[in-house]
Amino acid sequence: MSKEKLNEELQENSEVAVEVENASEAPEEATEKIEQAEPEARDVEKELCDALEEIAGLQDRMLRMAAENENFKKRVERERLAGLKYAGETIFREILPVVDNLERALGQGVIDGADAEKNLAALLAGVQLTLKSLTTTLEKFEVKAVDSVGKPFDPQQQEALTMDASDTVAANHVILEFEKGYFYKDRLLRAAKVVVSSGPK
């Protein structure tokens, strides 16, 4: 056998040995890779399960918070409507004593056995006290009368019913009030109805 052929066979045998070694190592490496991949796959599954549980918990919490928010809105709306419905309760409670005073004044106005003049004086005193009580109640709620008599006519606060000549009151000034005007806080509640002077006759 020639040296060249011998060298060729040796090279072929060594290549086959390397291939066999590689083939014998390949299954071990593959199993190692599979074993490494399996824990990673298990970790991913666990993380996915944890994430799904967390999502379910967050969804439940979100639904509860939405329900609580809706209940709060309904409760606030109920309270607002009740507040509007009974808004005048305090005012009426304050006005009831005025009604009581008027009833007492009417009762004092007719006393058996007394003359008409005494009855009338008692009635007048009772009505004056009642008016004072009512005015105090209105002031308590910041309702104040507009002073008009003798002052310049103001179309924003007063309504002129007629004009009349006057020697004592200057032109375009109020001579007489038919109805008083009132302010509620800083807003005009009712304009005064007045007679305005047109100047001297």
C-alpha positions in Angstrom: 0.0 0.0 0.0 1.3 3.4 -0.9 1.8 6.1 1.7 -0.7 8.4 0.0 -3.5 5.8 0.3 -2.5 5.1 3.9 -2.7 8.8 4.7 -6.1 9.1 3.0 -7.5 6.2 5.0 -6.2 7.6 8.3 -7.8 10.9 7.5 -11.1 9.2 6.7 -11.0 7.2 9.9 -10.2 10.3 12.0 -13.1 12.2 10.3 -15.4 9.3 11.1 -14.2 9.2 14.7 -14.9 13.0 15.0 -18.3 12.5 13.6 -19.1 9.6 16.0 -17.8 11.7 18.9 -20.0 14.6 17.8 -22.9 12.3 17.3 -22.4 10.9 20.8 -22.2 14.4 22.3 -25.2 15.8 20.4 -27.9 13.9 22.4 -26.4 14.9 25.7 -26.3 18.6 24.7 -29.9 18.3 23.3 -31.1 16.8 26.6 -29.3 19.6 28.5 -30.9 22.2 26.3 -34.3 20.6 26.8 -33.8 20.4 30.6 -32.8 24.1 30.6 -35.7 25.0 28.4 -38.2 23.1 30.6 -37.6 25.2 33.8 -37.8 28.3 31.7 -41.1 27.1 30.2 -42.4 26.3 33.7 -41.4 29.8 34.9 -43.2 31.4 32.0 -46.3 29.4 32.8 -46.1 30.3 36.5 -45.6 34.0 35.6 -48.6 33.8 33.2 -50.8 32.3 35.9 -49.7 34.9 38.4 -50.3 37.7 35.9 -53.8 36.3 35.1 -54.6 36.1 38.8 -53.4 39.7 39.3 -55.5 40.9 36.4 -58.6 39.1 37.8 -57.9 40.8 41.2 -57.5 44.2 39.6 -60.7 43.8 37.5 -62.6 42.8 40.6 -61.2 45.8 42.5 -62.0 48.1 39.6 -65.6 46.9 39.5 -66.0 47.4 43.2 -64.6 50.9 43.0 -66.9 51.7 40.1 -69.9 50.4 42.1 -68.9 52.5 45.1 -68.5 55.6 42.9 -71.9 55.1 41.4 -73.5 54.6 44.9 -71.7 57.8 46.1 -73.1 59.8 43.1 -76.6 58.5 43.8 -76.4 59.4 47.5 -75.1 62.9 46.7 -78.0 63.4 44.2 -80.5 62.2 46.8 -79.1 64.6 49.4 -79.1 67.4 46.9 -82.8 66.8 45.9 -83.7 66.6 49.6 -81.9 69.8 50.3 -83.7 71.6 47.5 -87.1 70.1 48.5 -86.7 71.4 52.1 -84.6 74.5 51.5 -87.3 76.9 52.9 -87.7 74.9 56.1 -85.5 77.2 58.2 -87.2 80.3 56.9 -90.7 79.0 57.6 -89.7 77.9 61.0 -88.7 81.5 61.7 -91.9 82.9 60.3 -94.2 80.7 62.3 -93.8 82.9 65.5 -95.0 85.9 63.4 -98.2 84.0 62.6 -98.6 83.2 66.3 -98.2 87.0 67.1 -100.8 87.9 64.5 -103.2 85.4 66.0 -102.6 86.9 69.5 -103.0 90.5 68.1 -106.4 89.5 66.6 -107.3 87.9 69.9 -106.4 91.0 71.8 -108.2 93.2 69.3 -111.6 91.9 70.5 -111.9 91.9 74.3 -115.4 91.5 75.7 -116.5 94.3 77.9 -113.9 96.8 76.6 -114.8 99.8 74.4 -113.9 99.9 70.7 -111.1 102.4 71.3 -109.2 100.1 73.7 -109.8 97.1 71.4 -108.4 99.1 68.4 -105.3 100.3 70.5 -104.6 96.7 71.5 -104.9 95.5 68.0 -102.7 98.2 66.7 -100.0 97.5 69.3 -100.2 93.7 68.5 -99.8 94.3 64.7 -96.9 96.7 65.3 -95.1 94.1 67.4 -95.8 91.5 64.8 -94.4 93.7 62.0 -91.3 94.3 64.0 -90.9 90.6 64.6 -91.3 89.8 60.9 -88.8 92.6 59.9 -86.3 91.1 62.3 -86.8 87.7 60.8 -86.3 89.0 57.3 -83.1 90.8 58.3 -81.8 87.6 59.8 -82.0 86.1 56.4 -80.4 89.2 54.8 -83.6 90.6 53.3 -83.6 94.3 53.6 -86.0 97.1 52.5 -84.9 99.7 49.9 -85.3 103.2 51.2 -86.9 105.2 48.4 -88.8 108.2 49.8 -87.1 111.5 49.2 -84.3 109.9 47.2 -83.6 110.2 43.4 -85.6 107.8 41.2 -83.5 104.8 40.2 -85.1 102.6 37.5 -82.9 99.7 38.5 -84.4 99.5 42.0 -87.8 101.3 41.5 -90.8 101.2 39.3 -92.6 104.5 38.7 -96.3 104.1 38.8 -97.0 107.8 38.2 -95.6 111.3 38.4 -97.0 114.1 40.6 -96.1 117.7 41.1 -94.5 118.6 44.5 -93.3 121.8 46.0 -91.3 120.0 48.7 -89.7 117.2 46.8 -87.3 117.9 43.9 -88.0 116.7 40.4 -87.2 113.1 39.6 -87.2 112.2 43.4 -89.6 109.7 45.0 -92.6 111.3 46.8 -94.4 108.2 48.0 -94.0 104.4 48.1 -97.0 102.1 47.2 -94.9 99.0 47.8 -91.5 98.8 49.4 -88.6 97.3 47.4 -86.4 94.6 49.0 -82.9 93.3 48.5 -81.9 89.7 49.2 -78.2 89.9 50.0 -76.8 91.8 47.0 -79.7 91.0 44.6 -82.9 92.9 44.1 -85.7 90.7 45.3 -88.5 93.2 44.4 -88.5 96.6 42.9 -90.3 99.4 44.9 -93.5 100.8 43.3 -93.3 104.6 43.7 -94.7 108.0 42.8 -92.1 110.3 41.3 -92.0 114.1 41.6 -92.3 116.1 38.4 -91.2 119.3 40.3 -93.1 122.3 41.6 -96.7 123.0 40.3 
